């Protein structure tokens, strides 16, 4: 007979459950709206921006695929296919890692930097309209602090990533 009492003892309150559902719905709605705007402007999906942003922030504009995976939280199999598409679009290029012939660098191209700027124009405007237009600065600060507090014990994702969406 198994003892499931420890699992049942730690159930969320109705308020915490409502907050969780609201957080998930807000996230899903915001991402869907932003991806729709990118598509309407004939721009690639948001995941492309995340990769381009991390590469542009990296020293010399290059990272190993596992570093991109860790910084973007994209699954390795999804990242490989995404990088293939981005390379075909000339937004990134791959280069052999000299210390280990099996490894590769992913390097942002000039076209990739230009695309990042184009995406940010739409993305930043959407963030302002969908979030900034509904919150004053104090509310936005409070929300950012609450989300950082919630994320602080959730592994690698923490406050230093809070500015991740910014140009």
Secondary structure, DSSP 4 states (H G I P E B T S, - for coil): ----HHHHHTPPPHHHHHHHHHHHHHHHHHHHHHHHHHHHTT---HHHHHHHHHHHHSGGGEEEHHHHHHHH---HHHHHHHHHHHHHTTSEEEEE-TT-TT-EEEEE-HHHHHHHHHHHHHHHHHHIIIIITTS-HHHHHHHHHHHHHHHTTSTT--GGGTTTT--
